[in-house]
Amino acid sequence: FYIELGARLDRDGVLGRLNMTPRVGTAVLLNPEGTSVIRSGYGIFYERTPSAAGAFEAFEGVVDTRYSSDGSIMVGTPQPFAHVSAPNLKTARSTTWDLGVDHRFNPRWSTHIGVINRSGANELLVRSVTDASGAALVLSSDGRSLYREVETSVHYTGGPGVDVNASYVYSRARADLNAFTTFYDNVLWPVVAQNEYAPARTNVPHRLLVRGRAMPIRNWLVVGTMDWRSGLPYSVVNAALDFVGPRNDRQFPTYFRMDLGLEHKLKIGKLRPWVGVRADNALSSFLPSDVQANLASPAFGTFYNSEYRQFRIQVRFEQQ
């Protein structure tokens, strides 16, 4: 049994605050042999504020101008939006705890079951606000997020020649979707819609990951990875880029990818390099990264930019 305590002082360079990050961890042996262990931890973590947030009010104002569907007639009056920061912005922080049980049945088989919970607060948000005094894009620190997961895994070691690990994760991620970095990152997003607390962009309820390596005969190595998971969520918009219906209520296709590799250990003088070939996305699965989510487009619902199959020659050296 042991407990580990720690803390760190960190200054937020943009907001000028000094934050303390406390954390605690513990492990408990359940038997004298040490084959069963419970591990747990708890921590409060402060994030660094993006430097662009300090210059938010210096950004050039935007004007929302609407047109008819053919783009020839202006609809309504152009609406200018100023950039305004709410007073007393706070540093984003998260509270995280985890609990896991590891058990080794014998020298070959072991298993792990774990739970993780992360709750975020004071995250930077951008809201579109219109009232009698005018319209503004308001930066505040009212954002929140929640991530929970349950993981179970099995590990098999068949001596020096075989090693396989399989894990399944069920998770749930929700967040305020108008995060500051969504609109003011490397590329500015032109339309700021109403905020909504909904499934996060990284929400993947189910994931199965299998990784393995084997040496069927001496100096030959076979490696492989299989990754299956739920598709990422996305939102539907109209011709004016306003969201239609609940946000992130659609999903990309289910993700299934397999990577394979074969290597052989050669003898070149005094060197013993491993030389082989790797196949990324070996089955050439359709793995799109973009979707046409605009209802006004004739290609609405079409997925694009799939990862393609690649072959790579690999040479690596091991330290003797």
N, C-alpha and C positions, 0 to 999 in steps of 0.2 A: 504494500500500500504506500502510495506517495501522493503528495499534493505539490503542484508547482504554481507559484504566484508571480505575477509580473505586471509592470505598468510602464507606460512611456509618455513623455511630454512631447507634444508636437504643436508647432505654431501654424495656424492657417494664414498663409502669406497674403491672401486677398482680404479677408475679414479682420485680420490682425488679432485673432484670439489664440490663447494658449489652452490647449486641450490635453487632458490626461486620459490615456487609454488603458484601463485596467483589464486584466484577464487572469483566469485561474483554470488549472487543469488537474485532473486526478486519474489514477489508475489503481484498480483493486484486483489482486490475484484471487481467484475463487478456489484454487486447489494448490497443494504443495508443489505439484509438478510444474505449475506455471502454464498449463495448456489452455486455461480458461481465464480471460481477462475482461474486466469491464473498464471502459475508458469514457471519460466525460470532460467537458470543458465549457467555460462561459466567458464571454468577453464583450466589451463595449468598444467599438471601433469608430474613429472619426475620420472622415474623408477630406481630402484636399479640395478646396473650392476651385473650379475652373477659372483661369485668369480672365477669360472673356467676361465673366460675371461682373468683375470690377469695372468694366468699361461699358456695361449694358446701356446706361443712359446716354452714352456718347455715340451709339449706333445711329445711323441715319434713319429718320422716320420713314414709314411705309404708307402707301395709299392703296386702299382697297377699291378698285373700280370694276364694276360688273357690266357685262355686255350680253346681248341676246345670243342665242345658240349659234347663229352664223357669224358672230363677231363684228357685225356692222353697226349695231345700234347700242348706245350706252343706256344701261338700265339704272335708274336712280341717280343719286349724287355721289361722286367720289368721296370716300371716307378716309381721312388721314388718321394714322395711329402714331402716337408718341411712345417712346420707351421710358418706363417709369419703374424704379426699384422700390419695393415696399420697405418701410423702416425696420431696423433691427433684424436684418437677415441673420440666420443661425447657420452654424456649420453642420453639414449633414453627418449623421451618425447611424450606426446599426448595432443592434443587440443580437448576439448569436450564441446559441448553445447547441451542444451535440451530445449524444449518448450512443455508445456502441459496445457490442459484445463480440469478442474474438474467441474462437474455440478451435483447437487442433485435435482431430480425432486420432491421428497417427502420423508418422513421418511424411506421409504422402498427401493426406486430405486435411483441409482446414476450411473454416467458414467464417463469415462476418455478417453481422446484422447491425445496422446503425440508423439513427434518426438525426436530422439537422433542421434547426429552425432559425431563420434570420428575419428580423423585423427592422425595417429602415424608417427613419424619421428625419424631419428637417431637410428634405431633399429639395433642390431648386426646381421651381416650376415656372412656366410662362403661361399666363392666361390672357385671353382677349376680353377686355372689359369695355362696355359702352354704356354711358349714362348721360344725364343732362349736360354735364360739363364737356363731353366729347368722348373720344375713343382712345384707348391706350393698350399697349402690351405691357403687362405688369409682371415683374419678376418677384417671386416670393419664395419662402423656404417652408412651405406647408406640405410638401410632397411626402408620400409614405409608400412603402413597399413591403411585401411579405413573400418569403420563400420557405417552403417546407418540402422535405424529401425523406423517403424511407428507402434504404438500400440493403440488398442482400446479395452476397457473393460467395462463390465457391472457388477454391484454389487447389489445383492438383499438381504435384511434383513427382514425376516418375524418374527420379535420379537425375544425373546431369544431362540426359538426353531429351526429356519431355517436361514442359512447363505450360500449364493452361490455367487461365483465370477467366471466370464468367461472372458478370454482375448484372443485376436488374435494379433499376431505380424508378420508383414512382414519385413524382414531384408535382408541385403546384406553385406557380409564380404569378403574383398579382401586383399591380403598381399603378400609380397615377401616370398617365401616358403622356402628359405634356411636360416631360422632363426638359430642363434647359438645354442639355446637350443634344436632344432630338432636333431642335430648331437652330441652335447656334453652335454647330460643330465646324469641321473643316469646310463643309458646304452648307450655306444658309438655306433653310427651308422656307419658302415664301408665304405659306398660309398657316396661321396659328388658329386651330379650331378650339372648341370647348373641351376642357379637360374631362377625363372620365377615368374612374378607378375600375380596371378591367384586367383580363389576362395580359401579362407582360409580353413584350416582343420575344423573349427567350423562353416562354412557357412551353415545356415539353413534358407532358404527363407521363409518358412511358419511354423507357430506353433500356435496351439490352446490348451489352458490349461483351464480346468474347475475344480474348487475345491469347495466342499460343505460339510456341516454338518447339521444334522437335529435331533431333539428329538421328534419322533412321539408320544411317551408317556413318562410320567415322569420317570426319572432315566434310560432311554434307549437312547443311542446315536449312530447314524449312520453317518459315515464319508466316503468320497470318493474323488478320484482324477482321472481325465482323461487327458492324455497327448498325443496329436497327432502332429507329425511334419514331415517335409521332412527328408529324409535320409542324413547322412553326406557324403561328397565327398571323393573320393580316386583316386589314380593314378595307372596306369598300368606299369609294369616293364617287362624286358626280363630276360633271364637266367643270364646275367651279372649284374642284378639289375640296369640297365640304364632305365630311363623313356622312355616310348613309347607313342608318341602322346602328346597332351596337358595335363598338370598336373591337377589333381582333376576334370576331366571331367566325371567321373563315380560317381554313388551314391549308398549308402547302401539302402536297402528296407525302405519304409516308416515306421516310428516309431509310434506304437500305444500301449499305456500301460494304464492299469486301476488298481488302488489300492483301496481296500475296507476294511472297518473296522466296527465292531459292539462291543459296550461296554455297560456294565451295572453297575450302582452304587450300591454297596453293603453296608451293615451295619455290621461291625465286632467290637463289643464293642463300643468304642468311635471313631473308625476310620470309614471313609466313602470312601473307595477306589473305583476307576473305574477299572473294570476287563473286558477284552475283547480279541478278536482275530482280527488280521490284516492279510489280504491277499495281498501280493505284487505281481504285475503282475497277477492279479486274473484270467484273461482269458487265461493265458499261451501263450501270443503272442510271435511270433518269433522276438527277438530283438538282432541280432548278433552284436558283437563288433569287429570282425576280418573278413578279406576276403582274399582268395588266389588270389592275383593280379598278379602273375607271369605267363606270357603267355606260358612259357615252361612247366608248370605243367599240368598234366592231370586233375587236380581238379580246373583249372582256373575258376574264377567266383563263386566259392563256398563260402558261408558265414558260419561262425562258432561262437561258444561261445555265445550263446544266454542267456539272463537272464532267469532264471527258476522261476516258481511259488513257493512262500514261504509263510508259515503260521507261525505267531508269536503270542505267548500269551503276552499280555501287561497288566501291572498293574501300575497305576499312582495315585498320591494323589494331591488333590487340597488344596491350602491354604485357610482356612476359614476366 
